[in-house]
């Protein structure tokens, strides 16, 4: 019989989960002890702060999240003070400004992908909300000094929890981001090598290739997200971060070039000569050997052997077509990128000072998604504000604050995943309410109320909740259990054990999370087709902007990484087996790289006329890309290509670099025509 994931995690936890839960309990205990020792006003916020840092326990990630949490709290506290400075006599205007601030933070969080940076925006909104609402709740006693003291208290409580969690993560059974990076990097390289082999395998299926491409993109984004946190792990951390960025960037180049090499023989078998067919077979055999190598040195030597084999194949060519010569050059560039990927992987463990610096993969920033997420979070807060204004209940503050934090944290997930997360979160809240009212407060009311008694009673529920957090599938259950449990019990120096207040807070939390669930159900992002078209238009804009970049390949790779993953996710959600939009995203990556390589080949032929023709050709390239996505042919592309080729040859006699340009233009034209036919049939 198969156990539910939550029961399996609690009844049969592995060693790492137990250690993680123990570290979490120690972090919470230390945060509570320090907060009570310093006589902070609400020590339980220090516990909440420490608990949120238990998501991803690697020391570098905990440190990065602690920094983000403290900075976000400081910015939020300053925003709360500023709102009250202008609008303390006007509560409604203060709430309107606070709603706008929370919506702005939610929208801004949609422009980043790293969860720690998203959490900084969540803390900024939450802290501002706490400052403004707590002051307004005691408006008869509030003055400028009280406002500052409340802001200082909230920031201090959150900072104490963050620093305690960071200290425990560094000193007790530390787990490093470096290990996670190497694991992600191994998965990326292995999947990439398998993908290279599949692309060159005439018997591979479209579904197999896409499954590998999807997994590569998912691991790339995870590797990219963690690369910023490894910089906090000692003096070699920044070097490992640069190596991870370079690896991600070069894998994007590999994906671009591999698509070119794989699509050509599948779609134009009549243009594949026997010599080029043999070259593709040798490449595939070498890729398999590289994947089977059990260490970096053997993999790197095999990559060098492949490079030599390609040179021998090229030297043996006789009367080959321009497009075949061009693709042979492309194969050599692929091997060079593969060697750089292997070196970058080695640098995650052993310092390599010769590696070049590369850009990180950039988050795709869509203002439409930001506006929707900001509006959705603002609606959640406004509903709570209306309840608070009509009831005046302090419990309504819980209804306003915690759902806002979860709204910001979960906004980046797809609708299907988000529904599952919120259901599990709500179930955790349902369990937390009776647990906190009857177990927590019931036992604590008969204890001495000192730190030792508090932790003796609270350690059990926290350990169970942290065991759930240790597993990705059960993480929402754990969050739904430990955060509401803490906010209902409110451990500290001066606990009241007031069952009426605790019940009211519990009801506020449950209603708030329920409202969050339904707001997310009712206010959804636009349909996937619109978002896919926006992604393609963003790609077309980047194609036009390539010539303005100092390092165009790194720039373009960085912008295409998450964009491709989003296209793949939309395709998966739609259930479209043809995966046409994902293919079109990879086509954009391909032609972008071919455009960049074109510039390298004509750098000695550029003059005013060539630059003018190149700018015109680049615009036609972007227009043709979008037209092909609508199923339309663009005859202007071949005309613009012929005009640019003529200008290049007029500027200077053809040489070894420019000899393959005609084949490059022909390859692009064939790609666009095939794409247009595909979408015309859809």
C-alpha positions as CSV (number, residue, x, y, z in Angstrom):
1,X,0.0,0.0,0.0
2,X,1.3,3.5,-0.9
3,X,1.3,6.0,1.9
4,X,0.4,9.6,1.4
5,X,3.5,11.7,1.0
6,X,2.9,13.6,4.2
7,X,2.5,10.3,6.2
8,X,5.5,8.7,4.5
9,X,7.6,11.8,5.4
10,X,6.5,11.7,9.1
11,X,6.5,8.0,9.7
12,X,9.6,7.1,7.7
13,X,11.8,10.2,7.5
14,X,15.3,9.8,6.1
15,X,18.4,10.9,8.0
16,X,18.8,14.2,6.2
17,X,15.2,15.2,7.0
18,X,15.6,14.4,10.7
19,X,18.8,16.5,10.8
20,X,17.1,19.3,9.0
21,X,14.1,19.2,11.5
22,X,16.5,19.2,14.4
23,X,18.4,22.2,13.0
24,X,15.1,23.9,12.5
25,X,13.9,23.4,16.0
26,X,17.3,24.6,17.3
27,X,17.0,27.7,15.1
28,X,13.5,28.4,16.5
29,X,14.6,27.8,20.1
30,X,17.6,30.2,19.7
31,X,15.4,32.8,18.0
32,X,12.9,32.6,20.9
33,X,15.5,32.7,23.6
34,X,17.3,35.8,22.1
35,X,14.0,37.6,21.5
36,X,12.8,36.9,25.0
37,X,16.2,37.8,26.5
38,X,16.1,41.1,24.7
39,X,12.6,41.7,25.8
40,X,11.3,42.3,22.3
41,X,7.6,43.2,22.1
42,X,6.5,40.2,20.0
43,X,9.1,37.4,20.0
44,X,6.9,35.1,17.9
45,X,7.7,37.2,14.8
46,X,11.3,36.1,15.3
47,X,10.1,32.5,15.3
48,X,8.2,33.1,12.1
49,X,11.3,34.7,10.5
50,X,13.5,31.7,11.5
51,X,10.9,29.2,10.1
52,X,10.7,30.8,6.7
53,X,14.5,30.4,6.4
54,X,14.1,26.7,6.8
55,X,12.9,26.4,3.2
56,X,16.1,25.2,1.4
57,X,18.5,24.7,4.4
58,X,21.8,25.1,2.5
59,X,24.0,27.5,4.3
60,X,24.6,29.9,1.4
61,X,20.9,30.0,0.6
62,X,20.0,30.6,4.3
63,X,22.5,33.4,4.4
64,X,21.2,35.0,1.2
65,X,17.6,34.7,2.4
66,X,18.6,36.2,5.8
67,X,20.1,39.2,4.0
68,X,17.1,39.6,1.7
69,X,14.7,39.2,4.7
70,X,16.5,41.9,6.7
71,X,16.8,44.3,3.8
72,X,13.2,43.8,2.8
73,X,12.1,44.4,6.4
74,X,14.1,47.6,6.6
75,X,12.7,48.9,3.3
76,X,9.2,47.9,4.4
77,X,9.6,49.5,7.8
78,X,10.8,52.8,6.2
79,X,7.8,52.7,3.8
80,X,5.4,52.2,6.7
81,X,6.9,55.1,8.6
82,X,6.7,57.3,5.5
83,X,3.0,56.4,4.9
84,X,2.1,57.2,8.5
85,X,4.1,60.5,8.4
86,X,1.8,61.8,5.7
87,X,-1.5,60.0,6.4
88,X,-1.7,59.2,10.1
89,X,-4.7,61.5,10.5
90,X,-6.4,59.9,7.4
91,X,-6.7,56.2,8.0
92,X,-8.5,55.5,4.7
93,X,-5.7,57.2,2.7
94,X,-3.1,55.4,4.8
95,X,-4.7,52.0,3.9
96,X,-4.9,53.0,0.2
97,X,-1.2,53.9,0.2
98,X,-0.4,50.6,2.0
99,X,-2.5,48.6,-0.5
100,X,-0.6,50.3,-3.4
101,X,2.8,49.5,-1.7
102,X,1.9,45.9,-1.2
103,X,0.6,45.6,-4.8
104,X,3.8,47.2,-6.0
105,X,6.0,44.7,-4.1
106,X,4.0,41.8,-5.4
107,X,4.3,43.1,-9.0
108,X,8.0,43.7,-8.5
109,X,8.4,40.1,-7.2
110,X,7.1,38.8,-10.5
111,X,10.1,40.4,-12.2
112,X,12.6,38.0,-10.4
113,X,12.8,34.2,-10.3
114,X,15.0,33.6,-7.3
115,X,12.8,32.6,-4.3
116,X,15.1,34.5,-1.9
117,X,14.7,37.8,-3.8
118,X,10.9,37.2,-4.0
119,X,10.9,36.7,-0.3
120,X,12.6,40.1,0.2
121,X,9.6,41.7,-1.6
122,X,7.2,39.7,0.6
123,X,9.0,40.9,3.8
124,X,8.8,44.5,2.5
125,X,5.1,44.3,2.1
126,X,4.5,42.5,5.4
127,X,6.7,44.8,7.5
128,X,5.0,47.9,6.1
129,X,1.6,46.4,6.8
130,X,2.5,45.5,10.4
131,X,3.9,49.0,11.1
132,X,0.9,50.8,9.7
133,X,-1.8,48.5,11.0
134,X,-0.4,48.2,14.5
135,X,-0.1,51.9,14.8
136,X,-3.6,52.4,13.5
137,X,-4.9,49.8,15.9
138,X,-3.7,52.0,18.8
139,X,-4.2,55.4,17.2
140,X,-5.1,57.0,20.5
141,X,-1.6,56.3,21.8
142,X,0.3,56.8,18.6
143,X,2.8,59.6,17.9
144,X,6.0,59.9,15.8
145,X,8.0,58.2,18.5
146,X,5.6,55.3,18.8
147,X,5.6,54.8,15.1
148,X,9.4,54.6,15.0
149,X,9.5,52.2,18.0
150,X,6.9,49.8,16.4
151,X,8.9,49.8,13.1
152,X,12.2,49.2,15.1
153,X,10.6,46.4,17.0
154,X,9.3,44.6,13.9
155,X,12.6,44.9,12.1
156,X,14.5,43.7,15.2
157,X,12.3,40.7,15.7
158,X,12.6,39.6,12.1
159,X,16.4,40.3,12.1
160,X,16.8,38.2,15.3
161,X,15.1,35.2,13.7
162,X,17.0,35.6,10.5
163,X,20.4,35.9,12.2
164,X,19.7,32.9,14.5
165,X,18.7,30.7,11.7
166,X,21.8,31.7,9.7
167,X,24.1,31.0,12.6
168,X,22.7,27.5,13.2
169,X,22.9,26.7,9.5
170,X,26.6,27.6,9.4
171,X,27.6,25.8,12.6
172,X,25.4,22.7,13.0
173,X,25.6,19.9,10.3
174,X,26.2,22.5,7.5
175,X,24.9,21.7,4.1
176,X,26.5,23.7,1.3
177,X,25.1,25.2,-1.9
178,X,28.2,24.0,-3.6
179,X,27.0,20.4,-3.3
180,X,23.7,21.3,-4.8
181,X,25.3,23.2,-7.6
182,X,27.5,20.2,-8.6
183,X,24.4,18.0,-8.4
184,X,22.4,20.3,-10.7
185,X,25.4,20.7,-13.0
186,X,25.9,17.0,-13.3
187,X,22.3,16.6,-14.2
188,X,22.5,19.4,-16.8
189,X,25.6,18.0,-18.4
190,X,24.3,14.4,-18.5
191,X,21.0,15.4,-19.9
192,X,22.6,17.7,-22.4
193,X,24.9,14.9,-23.7
194,X,21.9,12.6,-24.0
195,X,20.1,15.3,-25.8
196,X,23.0,15.8,-28.2
197,X,22.9,12.1,-29.0
198,X,19.2,12.1,-29.5
199,X,19.3,15.1,-31.8
200,X,21.8,13.2,-34.1
201,X,20.0,9.9,-33.8
202,X,17.7,9.4,-36.8
203,X,15.6,7.0,-34.8
204,X,14.9,9.3,-31.9
205,X,11.3,10.7,-31.4
206,X,10.1,14.2,-31.1
207,X,8.7,13.4,-27.6
208,X,12.1,12.0,-26.4
209,X,14.0,15.1,-27.6
210,X,11.5,17.5,-25.9
211,X,11.5,15.5,-22.6
212,X,15.3,15.9,-22.4
213,X,15.1,19.6,-23.4
214,X,12.5,20.3,-20.8
215,X,14.6,18.7,-18.1
216,X,17.7,20.6,-19.2
217,X,15.9,23.9,-19.0
218,X,14.5,23.1,-15.5
219,X,17.9,22.1,-14.2
220,X,19.5,25.2,-15.8
221,X,17.1,27.6,-14.1
222,X,17.6,25.8,-10.7
223,X,21.4,26.0,-11.2
224,X,21.1,29.6,-12.1
225,X,19.0,30.5,-9.1
226,X,21.4,28.8,-6.7
227,X,24.5,30.4,-8.2
228,X,24.0,33.7,-6.4
229,X,23.8,32.0,-3.0
230,X,27.1,30.1,-3.4
231,X,28.9,33.4,-3.3
232,X,28.2,33.5,0.5
233,X,30.1,30.3,1.1
234,X,33.7,31.3,1.7
235,X,36.4,33.0,-0.4
236,X,35.9,30.5,-3.3
237,X,32.2,31.1,-3.4
238,X,32.3,34.0,-6.0
239,X,34.5,31.9,-8.3
240,X,32.0,29.0,-8.1
241,X,29.2,31.4,-8.9
242,X,30.9,32.6,-12.0
243,X,31.6,29.0,-13.1
244,X,27.9,28.1,-12.7
245,X,26.9,31.2,-14.7
246,X,29.3,30.2,-17.5
247,X,28.1,26.7,-17.5
248,X,24.4,27.8,-17.8
249,X,25.4,30.2,-20.6
250,X,27.3,27.7,-22.6
251,X,24.7,25.0,-22.3
252,X,22.3,27.5,-23.9
253,X,24.8,27.8,-26.7
254,X,24.9,24.0,-27.0
255,X,21.1,23.8,-27.2
256,X,21.1,26.4,-30.0
257,X,23.8,24.7,-32.0
258,X,22.4,21.2,-31.4
259,X,19.0,22.2,-32.7
260,X,20.7,23.4,-35.9
261,X,22.7,20.2,-36.3
262,X,19.7,17.9,-35.5
263,X,17.0,19.6,-37.6
264,X,19.0,19.8,-40.8
265,X,19.3,16.1,-41.5
266,X,15.8,15.4,-40.4
267,X,14.1,18.1,-42.4
268,X,16.4,18.1,-45.5
269,X,17.8,14.6,-45.9
270,X,18.4,15.3,-49.6
271,X,21.1,17.9,-48.7
272,X,23.0,15.5,-46.5
273,X,26.1,14.1,-48.3
274,X,27.6,10.8,-47.3
275,X,30.7,12.6,-45.9
276,X,28.5,14.8,-43.7
277,X,26.4,11.8,-42.6
278,X,29.6,10.1,-41.4
279,X,30.6,13.2,-39.5
280,X,27.2,13.2,-37.7
281,X,27.6,9.5,-36.8
282,X,31.1,10.1,-35.4
283,X,29.8,13.1,-33.3
284,X,27.1,11.0,-31.8
285,X,29.5,8.2,-30.9
286,X,31.8,10.7,-29.2
287,X,28.9,12.2,-27.2
288,X,28.1,8.8,-25.9
289,X,31.7,8.2,-24.8
290,X,31.8,11.6,-23.1
291,X,28.7,10.8,-21.2
292,X,30.1,7.4,-20.1
293,X,33.4,8.9,-18.8
294,X,33.5,8.8,-15.0
295,X,35.7,11.9,-14.4
296,X,36.4,15.4,-15.8
297,X,39.8,14.6,-17.3
298,X,38.4,11.7,-19.3
299,X,35.4,13.7,-20.5
300,X,37.6,16.6,-21.5
301,X,40.1,14.4,-23.4
302,X,37.2,12.8,-25.3
303,X,35.9,16.2,-26.3
304,X,39.3,17.2,-27.6
305,X,39.4,13.9,-29.6
306,X,36.1,14.8,-31.1
307,X,37.5,18.2,-32.1
308,X,40.4,16.6,-33.9
309,X,38.0,14.2,-35.7
310,X,35.9,17.1,-37.0
311,X,39.0,18.7,-38.4
312,X,39.9,15.5,-40.2
313,X,36.4,15.2,-41.7
314,X,36.5,18.8,-42.9
315,X,39.9,18.4,-44.5
316,X,38.6,15.4,-46.4
317,X,35.7,17.2,-48.0
318,X,35.4,17.4,-51.8
319,X,32.9,19.7,-53.6
320,X,30.6,19.9,-50.6
321,X,27.7,22.4,-50.6
322,X,28.1,25.7,-48.8
323,X,25.5,24.7,-46.2
324,X,27.4,21.5,-45.4
325,X,30.6,23.5,-44.9
326,X,28.7,25.9,-42.7
327,X,27.3,23.2,-40.6
328,X,30.7,21.6,-40.2
329,X,31.9,24.9,-38.8
330,X,28.9,24.9,-36.5
331,X,29.8,21.4,-35.3
332,X,33.3,22.7,-34.4
333,X,31.8,25.6,-32.4
334,X,29.5,23.1,-30.6
335,X,32.5,21.1,-29.5
336,X,34.3,24.3,-28.3
337,X,31.2,25.1,-26.2
338,X,31.0,21.6,-24.8
339,X,34.7,21.8,-23.7
340,X,33.9,25.1,-22.0
341,X,31.0,23.5,-20.2
342,X,33.2,20.7,-18.9
343,X,35.8,23.2,-17.7
344,X,33.1,25.2,-15.9
345,X,31.9,22.1,-14.2
346,X,35.4,21.3,-13.0
347,X,35.7,24.9,-11.7
348,X,32.8,24.3,-9.3
349,X,35.2,22.2,-7.3
350,X,38.7,23.3,-8.5
351,X,39.4,27.0,-9.1
352,X,40.1,27.9,-12.7
353,X,41.3,31.5,-13.1
354,X,41.3,31.4,-16.9
355,X,37.5,31.1,-17.2
356,X,35.7,34.1,-18.7
357,X,32.9,35.8,-16.8
358,X,29.5,35.1,-18.2
359,X,26.0,36.7,-17.6
360,X,23.5,35.0,-15.4
361,X,20.3,33.7,-17.0
362,X,17.8,36.6,-16.7
363,X,14.3,36.4,-15.5
364,X,11.8,37.1,-18.3
365,X,10.0,40.2,-17.1
366,X,6.5,40.6,-18.4
367,X,4.7,43.8,-17.1
368,X,1.3,42.1,-17.7
369,X,2.1,39.3,-15.3
370,X,3.4,41.8,-12.8
371,X,0.3,43.9,-13.0
372,X,-2.0,40.9,-12.5
373,X,0.0,39.5,-9.6
374,X,0.1,43.0,-8.0
375,X,-3.6,43.5,-8.4
376,X,-4.4,40.0,-7.0
377,X,-2.3,40.6,-3.9
378,X,-3.8,44.0,-3.4
379,X,-7.3,42.5,-3.7
380,X,-6.4,40.0,-0.9
381,X,-5.3,42.8,1.3
382,X,-8.3,45.0,0.5
383,X,-10.7,42.3,1.5
384,X,-9.0,42.0,4.8
385,X,-8.9,45.8,5.2
386,X,-12.7,46.0,4.7
387,X,-13.2,43.3,7.3
388,X,-11.0,45.1,9.7
389,X,-12.6,48.5,9.2
390,X,-16.1,47.0,9.7
391,X,-15.2,44.9,12.8
392,X,-12.3,46.6,14.4
393,X,-11.1,43.2,15.4
394,X,-7.3,42.8,16.0
395,X,-7.6,39.3,14.5
396,X,-8.4,40.9,11.2
397,X,-4.7,42.0,11.1
398,X,-3.8,38.3,10.7
399,X,-6.3,38.1,7.9
400,X,-4.5,40.9,6.1
401,X,-0.8,40.1,6.7
402,X,-0.1,36.4,6.2
403,X,-2.2,35.9,3.1
404,X,-0.2,38.8,1.5
405,X,3.1,37.0,2.3
406,X,1.9,33.7,0.7
407,X,0.4,35.6,-2.3
408,X,3.8,37.1,-3.1
409,X,5.7,33.9,-2.5
410,X,3.4,31.6,-4.6
411,X,2.6,33.9,-7.5
412,X,5.3,32.6,-9.8
413,X,3.8,29.0,-9.8
414,X,1.5,27.8,-12.6
415,X,-2.2,27.7,-11.9
416,X,-2.3,23.9,-11.7
417,X,0.6,23.7,-9.2
418,X,-0.6,26.7,-7.3
419,X,-4.0,25.1,-6.7
420,X,-2.4,22.1,-5.2
421,X,0.0,24.2,-3.0
422,X,-2.9,26.4,-1.6
423,X,-5.0,23.3,-0.8
424,X,-2.1,21.7,1.1
425,X,-1.4,25.0,2.9
426,X,-5.1,25.3,3.9
427,X,-5.1,21.7,5.2
428,X,-2.0,22.6,7.3
429,X,-3.9,25.5,8.8
430,X,-6.9,23.3,9.6
431,X,-4.6,21.0,11.6
432,X,-2.7,23.9,13.2
433,X,-5.9,25.5,14.7
434,X,-6.9,22.7,17.1
435,X,-3.3,21.8,17.7
436,X,-2.5,25.3,18.9
437,X,-5.7,25.9,20.8
438,X,-5.9,22.6,22.7
439,X,-2.4,21.3,22.8
440,X,-0.2,24.5,22.7
441,X,-2.2,26.9,24.8
442,X,-3.7,24.2,26.9
443,X,-0.4,22.9,28.1
444,X,1.3,26.3,28.2
445,X,-1.4,27.8,30.4
446,X,-0.5,25.3,33.2
447,X,3.3,25.8,32.8
448,X,5.5,28.5,34.2
449,X,5.7,30.4,31.0
450,X,9.5,30.4,31.0
451,X,11.7,29.6,28.0
452,X,12.3,26.0,29.1
453,X,8.6,25.2,29.5
454,X,7.8,26.9,26.2
455,X,10.3,24.9,24.1
456,X,9.5,21.6,25.9
457,X,5.9,21.9,24.7
458,X,6.5,23.6,21.4
459,X,9.4,21.4,20.2
460,X,7.1,18.5,19.2
461,X,4.8,20.4,16.8
462,X,7.7,22.3,15.4
463,X,9.7,19.1,14.7
464,X,6.7,17.5,12.9
465,X,6.1,20.7,10.8
466,X,9.8,20.9,9.9
467,X,9.9,17.3,8.9
468,X,7.1,18.1,6.4
469,X,9.0,21.2,5.2
470,X,12.0,19.0,4.5
471,X,10.2,17.4,1.6
472,X,9.2,19.5,-1.5
473,X,5.8,17.7,-1.8
474,X,4.9,18.2,1.8
475,X,6.4,21.6,2.2
476,X,3.0,23.5,2.0
477,X,1.6,21.3,4.8
478,X,4.5,22.2,7.0
479,X,4.2,25.9,6.3
480,X,0.5,25.8,6.9
481,X,1.1,24.0,10.2
482,X,4.0,25.9,11.8
483,X,3.3,29.5,10.8
484,X,-0.3,29.6,12.0
485,X,0.6,27.5,15.1
486,X,3.1,30.2,16.1
487,X,0.8,33.2,15.3
488,X,-2.0,31.6,17.4
489,X,0.0,30.6,20.4
490,X,2.2,33.7,20.2
491,X,5.0,32.5,22.6
492,X,6.8,35.2,24.4
493,X,7.6,36.8,27.8
494,X,4.0,38.0,28.5
495,X,1.7,35.4,27.2
496,X,-2.0,36.0,28.0
497,X,-3.4,32.5,27.4
498,X,-6.6,34.2,26.3
499,X,-8.6,31.5,24.4
500,X,-11.0,34.1,23.0
501,X,-8.2,36.1,21.4
502,X,-6.4,32.9,20.2
503,X,-9.6,31.6,18.6
504,X,-10.2,34.9,16.9
505,X,-6.7,34.9,15.5
506,X,-7.1,31.3,14.3
507,X,-10.3,32.2,12.5
508,X,-8.6,35.2,10.9
509,X,-5.8,33.1,9.6
510,X,-8.2,30.4,8.3
511,X,-10.5,33.0,6.6
512,X,-7.4,34.8,5.2
513,X,-5.9,31.7,3.6
514,X,-9.4,30.7,2.2
515,X,-9.8,34.2,0.7
516,X,-6.3,33.8,-0.9
517,X,-7.3,30.5,-2.4
518,X,-10.4,31.8,-4.0
519,X,-8.8,35.1,-5.2
520,X,-6.1,33.0,-6.9
521,X,-8.9,30.8,-8.5
522,X,-10.9,33.8,-9.7
523,X,-8.1,36.2,-10.8
524,X,-5.9,34.2,-13.1
525,X,-3.2,35.2,-15.6
526,X,-4.2,35.5,-19.3
527,X,-4.5,32.3,-21.3
528,X,-1.4,30.5,-22.4
529,X,-1.7,31.4,-26.1
530,X,-1.5,35.1,-25.3
531,X,1.4,34.6,-23.0
532,X,3.2,32.5,-25.6
533,X,2.8,35.2,-28.2
534,X,4.2,37.8,-25.8
535,X,7.2,35.5,-25.3
536,X,7.8,35.3,-29.0
537,X,7.5,39.0,-29.5
538,X,10.0,39.6,-26.7
539,X,12.3,37.2,-28.5
540,X,11.9,39.1,-31.8
541,X,12.7,42.4,-29.9
542,X,15.9,40.8,-28.7
543,X,16.8,39.6,-32.2
544,X,16.7,43.3,-33.3
545,X,18.8,44.4,-30.3
546,X,21.7,41.9,-30.8
547,X,23.9,44.4,-32.6
548,X,23.8,46.8,-29.6
549,X,25.4,44.4,-27.2
550,X,29.1,44.2,-26.3
551,X,28.9,40.4,-25.6
552,X,25.8,39.4,-27.6
553,X,26.0,35.6,-27.1
554,X,26.1,35.9,-23.4
555,X,23.4,38.5,-23.4
556,X,21.1,36.6,-25.7
557,X,21.6,33.3,-23.9
558,X,20.8,35.0,-20.6
559,X,17.5,36.3,-21.9
560,X,16.4,33.1,-23.6
561,X,16.9,30.6,-20.7
562,X,13.8,31.2,-18.6
563,X,11.8,32.3,-21.7
564,X,12.3,28.8,-23.2
565,X,11.2,27.1,-20.0
566,X,8.1,29.2,-19.8
567,X,7.2,28.3,-23.4
568,X,7.8,24.6,-22.6
569,X,5.6,24.9,-19.4
570,X,2.8,26.5,-21.4
571,X,3.0,23.8,-24.0
572,X,2.9,21.1,-21.4
573,X,-0.2,22.7,-19.7
574,X,-2.0,22.9,-23.0
575,X,-1.4,19.1,-23.6
576,X,-0.3,19.9,-27.2
577,X,1.8,16.8,-28.2
578,X,3.4,18.6,-31.2
579,X,5.0,21.2,-28.8
580,X,5.1,23.7,-31.7
581,X,5.5,26.7,-29.5
582,X,8.5,25.2,-27.7
583,X,10.0,24.4,-31.1
584,X,9.4,28.0,-32.2
585,X,11.2,29.2,-29.0
586,X,14.2,27.0,-29.9
587,X,14.1,28.4,-33.4
588,X,14.4,31.9,-32.0
589,X,17.5,30.7,-30.0
590,X,18.9,29.1,-33.2
591,X,18.6,32.1,-35.5
592,X,19.8,34.4,-32.7
593,X,23.0,32.4,-32.5
594,X,23.4,32.3,-36.3
595,X,23.0,36.1,-36.4
596,X,25.7,36.5,-33.7
597,X,28.0,34.1,-35.7
598,X,27.4,36.1,-38.8
599,X,28.7,39.2,-37.1
600,X,31.9,37.4,-36.2
601,X,32.5,36.3,-39.8
602,X,32.0,39.7,-41.3
603,X,33.8,41.8,-38.7
604,X,36.6,42.6,-41.3
605,X,34.1,43.5,-44.0
606,X,32.0,46.0,-42.1
607,X,31.6,49.6,-43.3
608,X,28.8,52.1,-43.5
609,X,27.0,50.3,-46.3
610,X,27.4,46.9,-44.7
611,X,26.2,48.2,-41.4
612,X,23.1,49.7,-43.0
613,X,22.3,46.5,-44.8
614,X,22.9,44.4,-41.6
615,X,20.5,46.6,-39.6
616,X,17.9,46.2,-42.3
617,X,18.5,42.4,-42.5
618,X,18.2,42.1,-38.7
619,X,14.9,43.8,-38.6
620,X,13.6,41.6,-41.5
621,X,14.9,38.6,-39.6
622,X,12.8,39.4,-36.5
623,X,9.8,40.2,-38.7
624,X,10.1,36.9,-40.6
625,X,10.4,35.0,-37.3
626,X,7.0,36.4,-36.1
627,X,5.4,35.9,-39.5
628,X,6.5,32.3,-39.7
629,X,4.8,31.8,-36.2
630,X,1.6,32.9,-37.9
631,X,2.1,30.6,-40.8
632,X,3.1,33.3,-43.3
633,X,6.1,33.3,-45.6
634,X,8.2,36.4,-46.0
635,X,9.9,36.8,-49.4
636,X,11.7,39.8,-48.1
637,X,14.1,37.7,-46.1
638,X,15.8,36.2,-49.1
639,X,16.0,39.6,-50.7
640,X,17.5,41.2,-47.6
641,X,20.0,38.3,-47.3
642,X,21.0,38.7,-51.0
643,X,21.5,42.5,-50.4
644,X,23.6,42.0,-47.3
645,X,25.7,39.3,-49.0
646,X,26.3,41.6,-52.0
647,X,27.4,44.5,-49.7
648,X,29.8,42.2,-47.8
649,X,31.4,41.0,-51.1
650,X,31.6,44.6,-52.4
651,X,33.4,45.7,-49.2
652,X,36.1,43.2,-49.4
653,X,37.0,40.0,-51.4
654,X,35.5,36.8,-49.9
655,X,37.8,34.9,-47.5
656,X,37.6,31.8,-45.4
657,X,35.3,33.5,-42.9
658,X,32.8,34.8,-45.4
659,X,32.8,31.6,-47.6
660,X,30.0,30.0,-45.5
661,X,27.7,33.0,-45.2
662,X,25.6,32.0,-48.2
663,X,25.0,28.6,-46.6
664,X,24.0,30.3,-43.4
665,X,21.4,32.5,-45.2
666,X,20.1,29.4,-47.0
667,X,19.8,27.5,-43.7
668,X,17.8,30.3,-42.1
669,X,15.5,30.7,-45.1
670,X,14.8,26.9,-45.0
671,X,14.0,27.1,-41.3
672,X,11.5,30.0,-41.7
673,X,9.8,28.3,-44.6
674,X,9.5,25.0,-42.7
675,X,8.2,26.8,-39.7
676,X,5.6,28.7,-41.7
677,X,4.3,25.5,-43.3
678,X,4.0,23.9,-39.9
679,X,2.0,26.7,-38.4
680,X,-0.1,27.1,-41.5
681,X,-1.3,23.6,-41.0
682,X,-2.1,24.1,-37.3
